[in-house]
Amino acid sequence: MARCRSYLRGLAVCVTVLLLASGVVMIGVGFSSIDGNTPVAVLFDQLSSSDGLLVLQVFGPITVLLSVLGVCAASVDLKPLLLVFSSLVFVEFVALMVVASPLVQVQAQMDGAVDEVFLNVTPLHRAERYIQSELNKLQASDSCCGLKSFEDWENQLPVSCLCTPSSRPGNWSSEFRPCVTVGSDLYPPTPQVTDTWVHSEPCGPILKSYLSFPIKLRIGIISAFATIAMAAIALCLTLGLEDYWKTPPVETTVDDYNRVKYQPKPSLT
């Protein structure tokens, strides 16, 4: 029994240290500027997800403080302190679930909101110069063209949309065609080049992945915290309530009337 309890204490210390690490991660992500790294970030000003950052900024330091309390309580095996730690972490867990629940709704509504933003900036050749410049960089680096298709540029396709002949494989399957030909009304041919090839992959899904990554990251961190917090609560409650679930050793005796009696074993002390 003593060895089992020693294992529980060691496990409780490890889990509270993990909880401390999750709090540090929450602080690091909460005060970082991931949203600013989104390509063509000017398109997504109205889709700001700063609420998720605020959740991490507030609950990160709280998690660190409570984790330090939990590590101390589990290390010194102080039962009242373990119970206090379990209660406070449970309160934080409930509060975080309530406050962070809108993040799931934001993730579900993201695609529709992004599509609406795309409609507001097409045709792309009429968009602001800054947007065109940033989109050209994305098209060149990720081999894509337009937001929903290359037709978003209408008849003014930029050079970043073009596929050079040397980059085209000899045979493409019907499911995967990185480049497609366009009509002369979109990009007039030159004497040197009769067929114009552009990237068939749109940039919209790539931008959506960039935009949704910070929200998915925050949801993942909160989910990890919830799992670790529940494990820490269970272990610390088990240690703190040991006096209530620990069964004292008993011995049985049978009297002259064949009745079984149970009584605690005499202590060696």
TORKOL-4160 file (C-alpha; in steps of 0.2 Angstrom, whole numbers, padded with zeros to 4 digits, m for minus):
269
<pt num="1" X="0000" Y="0000" Z="0000"/>
<pt num="2" X="0014" Y="0012" Z="0004"/>
<pt num="3" X="0023" Y="0008" Z="m0012"/>
<pt num="4" X="0006" Y="0012" Z="m0022"/>
<pt num="5" X="0004" Y="0028" Z="m0013"/>
<pt num="6" X="0022" Y="0033" Z="m0017"/>
<pt num="7" X="0018" Y="0030" Z="m0035"/>
<pt num="8" X="0003" Y="0041" Z="m0034"/>
<pt num="9" X="0013" Y="0055" Z="m0027"/>
<pt num="10" X="0026" Y="0054" Z="m0040"/>
<pt num="11" X="0013" Y="0053" Z="m0054"/>
<pt num="12" X="0004" Y="0068" Z="m0046"/>
<pt num="13" X="0020" Y="0078" Z="m0046"/>
<pt num="14" X="0023" Y="0074" Z="m0064"/>
<pt num="15" X="0005" Y="0079" Z="m0070"/>
<pt num="16" X="0006" Y="0095" Z="m0060"/>
<pt num="17" X="0023" Y="0099" Z="m0069"/>
<pt num="18" X="0014" Y="0095" Z="m0086"/>
<pt num="19" X="0001" Y="0107" Z="m0080"/>
<pt num="20" X="0014" Y="0120" Z="m0077"/>
<pt num="21" X="0022" Y="0117" Z="m0094"/>
<pt num="22" X="0004" Y="0120" Z="m0102"/>
<pt num="23" X="0003" Y="0136" Z="m0093"/>
<pt num="24" X="0020" Y="0142" Z="m0100"/>
<pt num="25" X="0014" Y="0137" Z="m0117"/>
<pt num="26" X="m0002" Y="0147" Z="m0115"/>
<pt num="27" X="0008" Y="0162" Z="m0110"/>
<pt num="28" X="0020" Y="0160" Z="m0124"/>
<pt num="29" X="0006" Y="0158" Z="m0138"/>
<pt num="30" X="m0005" Y="0171" Z="m0129"/>
<pt num="31" X="0008" Y="0185" Z="m0131"/>
<pt num="32" X="0015" Y="0180" Z="m0148"/>
<pt num="33" X="0010" Y="0188" Z="m0164"/>
<pt num="34" X="0004" Y="0173" Z="m0174"/>
<pt num="35" X="m0010" Y="0183" Z="m0183"/>
<pt num="36" X="0002" Y="0195" Z="m0190"/>
<pt num="37" X="0011" Y="0182" Z="m0200"/>
<pt num="38" X="m0005" Y="0178" Z="m0210"/>
<pt num="39" X="m0002" Y="0181" Z="m0229"/>
<pt num="40" X="m0012" Y="0196" Z="m0235"/>
<pt num="41" X="m0017" Y="0199" Z="m0217"/>
<pt num="42" X="m0026" Y="0215" Z="m0223"/>
<pt num="43" X="m0040" Y="0205" Z="m0230"/>
<pt num="44" X="m0044" Y="0197" Z="m0213"/>
<pt num="45" X="m0044" Y="0213" Z="m0201"/>
<pt num="46" X="m0063" Y="0210" Z="m0199"/>
<pt num="47" X="m0060" Y="0191" Z="m0194"/>
<pt num="48" X="m0049" Y="0195" Z="m0179"/>
<pt num="49" X="m0048" Y="0181" Z="m0166"/>
<pt num="50" X="m0040" Y="0191" Z="m0152"/>
<pt num="51" X="m0052" Y="0184" Z="m0140"/>
<pt num="52" X="m0043" Y="0168" Z="m0140"/>
<pt num="53" X="m0027" Y="0177" Z="m0136"/>
<pt num="54" X="m0035" Y="0186" Z="m0122"/>
<pt num="55" X="m0041" Y="0169" Z="m0115"/>
<pt num="56" X="m0023" Y="0162" Z="m0115"/>
<pt num="57" X="m0015" Y="0178" Z="m0108"/>
<pt num="58" X="m0027" Y="0178" Z="m0093"/>
<pt num="59" X="m0028" Y="0159" Z="m0089"/>
<pt num="60" X="m0009" Y="0156" Z="m0093"/>
<pt num="61" X="m0002" Y="0165" Z="m0078"/>
<pt num="62" X="m0016" Y="0158" Z="m0067"/>
<pt num="63" X="m0012" Y="0140" Z="m0073"/>
<pt num="64" X="0007" Y="0143" Z="m0069"/>
<pt num="65" X="0003" Y="0149" Z="m0051"/>
<pt num="66" X="m0009" Y="0135" Z="m0047"/>
<pt num="67" X="0003" Y="0122" Z="m0054"/>
<pt num="68" X="0017" Y="0129" Z="m0043"/>
<pt num="69" X="0005" Y="0126" Z="m0028"/>
<pt num="70" X="0001" Y="0109" Z="m0034"/>
<pt num="71" X="0019" Y="0104" Z="m0036"/>
<pt num="72" X="0022" Y="0110" Z="m0018"/>
<pt num="73" X="0007" Y="0101" Z="m0011"/>
<pt num="74" X="0011" Y="0085" Z="m0020"/>
<pt num="75" X="0029" Y="0085" Z="m0015"/>
<pt num="76" X="0026" Y="0088" Z="0004"/>
<pt num="77" X="0010" Y="0078" Z="0004"/>
<pt num="78" X="0000" Y="0091" Z="0013"/>
<pt num="79" X="m0018" Y="0085" Z="0011"/>
<pt num="80" X="m0027" Y="0101" Z="0014"/>
<pt num="81" X="m0016" Y="0110" Z="0002"/>
<pt num="82" X="m0020" Y="0096" Z="m0011"/>
<pt num="83" X="m0039" Y="0098" Z="m0009"/>
<pt num="84" X="m0037" Y="0117" Z="m0011"/>
<pt num="85" X="m0027" Y="0115" Z="m0027"/>
<pt num="86" X="m0040" Y="0102" Z="m0034"/>
<pt num="87" X="m0054" Y="0114" Z="m0030"/>
<pt num="88" X="m0045" Y="0129" Z="m0038"/>
<pt num="89" X="m0040" Y="0120" Z="m0054"/>
<pt num="90" X="m0058" Y="0113" Z="m0056"/>
<pt num="91" X="m0064" Y="0131" Z="m0055"/>
<pt num="92" X="m0052" Y="0137" Z="m0068"/>
<pt num="93" X="m0056" Y="0122" Z="m0079"/>
<pt num="94" X="m0075" Y="0127" Z="m0079"/>
<pt num="95" X="m0071" Y="0145" Z="m0081"/>
<pt num="96" X="m0060" Y="0141" Z="m0096"/>
<pt num="97" X="m0072" Y="0130" Z="m0104"/>
<pt num="98" X="m0086" Y="0143" Z="m0103"/>
<pt num="99" X="m0075" Y="0157" Z="m0109"/>
<pt num="100" X="m0066" Y="0148" Z="m0123"/>
<pt num="101" X="m0082" Y="0139" Z="m0130"/>
<pt num="102" X="m0084" Y="0154" Z="m0143"/>
<pt num="103" X="m0068" Y="0149" Z="m0152"/>
<pt num="104" X="m0077" Y="0133" Z="m0158"/>
<pt num="105" X="m0090" Y="0143" Z="m0166"/>
<pt num="106" X="m0078" Y="0155" Z="m0174"/>
<pt num="107" X="m0069" Y="0140" Z="m0182"/>
<pt num="108" X="m0086" Y="0134" Z="m0188"/>
<pt num="109" X="m0090" Y="0151" Z="m0196"/>
<pt num="110" X="m0073" Y="0154" Z="m0203"/>
<pt num="111" X="m0076" Y="0147" Z="m0220"/>
<pt num="112" X="m0091" Y="0157" Z="m0224"/>
<pt num="113" X="m0084" Y="0173" Z="m0218"/>
<pt num="114" X="m0068" Y="0171" Z="m0228"/>
<pt num="115" X="m0078" Y="0168" Z="m0244"/>
<pt num="116" X="m0087" Y="0184" Z="m0241"/>
<pt num="117" X="m0070" Y="0193" Z="m0239"/>
<pt num="118" X="m0065" Y="0185" Z="m0255"/>
<pt num="119" X="m0080" Y="0192" Z="m0264"/>
<pt num="120" X="m0076" Y="0210" Z="m0258"/>
<pt num="121" X="m0059" Y="0210" Z="m0266"/>
<pt num="122" X="m0062" Y="0202" Z="m0283"/>
<pt num="123" X="m0058" Y="0206" Z="m0297"/>
<pt num="124" X="m0041" Y="0206" Z="m0290"/>
<pt num="125" X="m0033" Y="0218" Z="m0303"/>
<pt num="126" X="m0044" Y="0231" Z="m0295"/>
<pt num="127" X="m0039" Y="0227" Z="m0277"/>
<pt num="128" X="m0027" Y="0238" Z="m0267"/>
<pt num="129" X="m0009" Y="0238" Z="m0272"/>
<pt num="130" X="m0003" Y="0231" Z="m0256"/>
<pt num="131" X="m0015" Y="0216" Z="m0257"/>
<pt num="132" X="m0009" Y="0213" Z="m0275"/>
<pt num="133" X="0009" Y="0213" Z="m0270"/>
<pt num="134" X="0006" Y="0201" Z="m0255"/>
<pt num="135" X="m0004" Y="0189" Z="m0266"/>
<pt num="136" X="0009" Y="0189" Z="m0279"/>
<pt num="137" X="0022" Y="0184" Z="m0267"/>
<pt num="138" X="0010" Y="0170" Z="m0261"/>
<pt num="139" X="0006" Y="0164" Z="m0279"/>
<pt num="140" X="0025" Y="0163" Z="m0283"/>
<pt num="141" X="0029" Y="0154" Z="m0267"/>
<pt num="142" X="0015" Y="0142" Z="m0266"/>
<pt num="143" X="0012" Y="0139" Z="m0285"/>
<pt num="144" X="m0007" Y="0145" Z="m0284"/>
<pt num="145" X="m0017" Y="0158" Z="m0294"/>
<pt num="146" X="m0031" Y="0169" Z="m0288"/>
<pt num="147" X="m0042" Y="0166" Z="m0273"/>
<pt num="148" X="m0055" Y="0154" Z="m0280"/>
<pt num="149" X="m0047" Y="0152" Z="m0297"/>
<pt num="150" X="m0036" Y="0161" Z="m0309"/>
<pt num="151" X="m0052" Y="0170" Z="m0317"/>
<pt num="152" X="m0052" Y="0181" Z="m0301"/>
<pt num="153" X="m0039" Y="0191" Z="m0311"/>
<pt num="154" X="m0050" Y="0193" Z="m0326"/>
<pt num="155" X="m0040" Y="0198" Z="m0341"/>
<pt num="156" X="m0025" Y="0204" Z="m0331"/>
<pt num="157" X="m0016" Y="0189" Z="m0325"/>
<pt num="158" X="0001" Y="0193" Z="m0316"/>
<pt num="159" X="0017" Y="0184" Z="m0320"/>
<pt num="160" X="0017" Y="0175" Z="m0303"/>
<pt num="161" X="0002" Y="0165" Z="m0310"/>
<pt num="162" X="0012" Y="0158" Z="m0325"/>
<pt num="163" X="0019" Y="0141" Z="m0326"/>
<pt num="164" X="0035" Y="0140" Z="m0336"/>
<pt num="165" X="0036" Y="0126" Z="m0349"/>
<pt num="166" X="0051" Y="0118" Z="m0340"/>
<pt num="167" X="0041" Y="0115" Z="m0324"/>
<pt num="168" X="0027" Y="0105" Z="m0333"/>
<pt num="169" X="0028" Y="0086" Z="m0332"/>
<pt num="170" X="0026" Y="0077" Z="m0348"/>
<pt num="171" X="0010" Y="0067" Z="m0342"/>
<pt num="172" X="m0003" Y="0073" Z="m0329"/>
<pt num="173" X="m0016" Y="0063" Z="m0322"/>
<pt num="174" X="m0034" Y="0069" Z="m0323"/>
<pt num="175" X="m0035" Y="0071" Z="m0304"/>
<pt num="176" X="m0019" Y="0081" Z="m0303"/>
<pt num="177" X="m0015" Y="0095" Z="m0315"/>
<pt num="178" X="m0004" Y="0109" Z="m0307"/>
<pt num="179" X="m0005" Y="0120" Z="m0323"/>
<pt num="180" X="m0019" Y="0123" Z="m0335"/>
<pt num="181" X="m0020" Y="0133" Z="m0352"/>
<pt num="182" X="m0030" Y="0149" Z="m0353"/>
<pt num="183" X="m0038" Y="0158" Z="m0367"/>
<pt num="184" X="m0030" Y="0172" Z="m0377"/>
<pt num="185" X="m0043" Y="0184" Z="m0369"/>
<pt num="186" X="m0035" Y="0182" Z="m0352"/>
<pt num="187" X="m0017" Y="0182" Z="m0357"/>
<pt num="188" X="m0013" Y="0186" Z="m0375"/>
<pt num="189" X="0000" Y="0175" Z="m0383"/>
<pt num="190" X="0017" Y="0181" Z="m0389"/>
<pt num="191" X="0027" Y="0176" Z="m0404"/>
<pt num="192" X="0038" Y="0165" Z="m0393"/>
<pt num="193" X="0024" Y="0157" Z="m0383"/>
<pt num="194" X="0008" Y="0152" Z="m0391"/>
<pt num="195" X="0000" Y="0143" Z="m0376"/>
<pt num="196" X="m0001" Y="0151" Z="m0359"/>
<pt num="197" X="m0001" Y="0140" Z="m0344"/>
<pt num="198" X="m0006" Y="0146" Z="m0326"/>
<pt num="199" X="m0007" Y="0138" Z="m0309"/>
<pt num="200" X="m0023" Y="0128" Z="m0307"/>
<pt num="201" X="m0022" Y="0128" Z="m0288"/>
<pt num="202" X="m0032" Y="0143" Z="m0280"/>
<pt num="203" X="m0024" Y="0152" Z="m0266"/>
<pt num="204" X="m0040" Y="0153" Z="m0256"/>
<pt num="205" X="m0039" Y="0137" Z="m0247"/>
<pt num="206" X="m0020" Y="0141" Z="m0243"/>
<pt num="207" X="m0025" Y="0157" Z="m0235"/>
<pt num="208" X="m0039" Y="0149" Z="m0226"/>
<pt num="209" X="m0027" Y="0136" Z="m0218"/>
<pt num="210" X="m0016" Y="0151" Z="m0213"/>
<pt num="211" X="m0030" Y="0160" Z="m0205"/>
<pt num="212" X="m0037" Y="0145" Z="m0196"/>
<pt num="213" X="m0021" Y="0139" Z="m0189"/>
<pt num="214" X="m0020" Y="0151" Z="m0174"/>
<pt num="215" X="m0038" Y="0147" Z="m0169"/>
<pt num="216" X="m0034" Y="0128" Z="m0171"/>
<pt num="217" X="m0018" Y="0130" Z="m0161"/>
<pt num="218" X="m0027" Y="0139" Z="m0147"/>
<pt num="219" X="m0041" Y="0126" Z="m0146"/>
<pt num="220" X="m0028" Y="0112" Z="m0146"/>
<pt num="221" X="m0019" Y="0120" Z="m0131"/>
<pt num="222" X="m0035" Y="0122" Z="m0122"/>
<pt num="223" X="m0040" Y="0104" Z="m0125"/>
<pt num="224" X="m0022" Y="0098" Z="m0119"/>
<pt num="225" X="m0024" Y="0109" Z="m0103"/>
<pt num="226" X="m0042" Y="0102" Z="m0100"/>
<pt num="227" X="m0035" Y="0084" Z="m0101"/>
<pt num="228" X="m0020" Y="0087" Z="m0090"/>
<pt num="229" X="m0031" Y="0097" Z="m0077"/>
<pt num="230" X="m0043" Y="0083" Z="m0075"/>
<pt num="231" X="m0029" Y="0071" Z="m0072"/>
<pt num="232" X="m0021" Y="0082" Z="m0059"/>
<pt num="233" X="m0038" Y="0085" Z="m0050"/>
<pt num="234" X="m0041" Y="0066" Z="m0049"/>
<pt num="235" X="m0024" Y="0062" Z="m0043"/>
<pt num="236" X="m0023" Y="0076" Z="m0030"/>
<pt num="237" X="m0041" Y="0072" Z="m0024"/>
<pt num="238" X="m0036" Y="0054" Z="m0022"/>
<pt num="239" X="m0021" Y="0059" Z="m0011"/>
<pt num="240" X="m0030" Y="0072" Z="m0002"/>
<pt num="241" X="m0045" Y="0061" Z="0003"/>
<pt num="242" X="m0034" Y="0046" Z="0008"/>
<pt num="243" X="m0041" Y="0046" Z="0025"/>
<pt num="244" X="m0058" Y="0043" Z="0019"/>
<pt num="245" X="m0055" Y="0029" Z="0006"/>
<pt num="246" X="m0041" Y="0020" Z="0015"/>
<pt num="247" X="m0048" Y="0005" Z="0023"/>
<pt num="248" X="m0040" Y="0000" Z="0040"/>
<pt num="249" X="m0034" Y="m0017" Z="0042"/>
<pt num="250" X="m0046" Y="m0029" Z="0051"/>
<pt num="251" X="m0046" Y="m0046" Z="0057"/>
<pt num="252" X="m0061" Y="m0058" Z="0059"/>
<pt num="253" X="m0065" Y="m0069" Z="0074"/>
<pt num="254" X="m0079" Y="m0082" Z="0076"/>
<pt num="255" X="m0087" Y="m0083" Z="0093"/>
<pt num="256" X="m0095" Y="m0098" Z="0102"/>
<pt num="257" X="m0112" Y="m0095" Z="0093"/>
<pt num="258" X="m0104" Y="m0096" Z="0076"/>
<pt num="259" X="m0105" Y="m0077" Z="0073"/>
<pt num="260" X="m0092" Y="m0068" Z="0063"/>
<pt num="261" X="m0084" Y="m0052" Z="0071"/>
<pt num="262" X="m0074" Y="m0039" Z="0063"/>
<pt num="263" X="m0062" Y="m0028" Z="0072"/>
<pt num="264" X="m0046" Y="m0018" Z="0068"/>
<pt num="265" X="m0030" Y="m0027" Z="0070"/>
<pt num="266" X="m0020" Y="m0021" Z="0084"/>
<pt num="267" X="m0006" Y="m0009" Z="0080"/>
<pt num="268" X="0012" Y="m0014" Z="0082"/>
<pt num="269" X="0015" Y="0003" Z="0091"/>
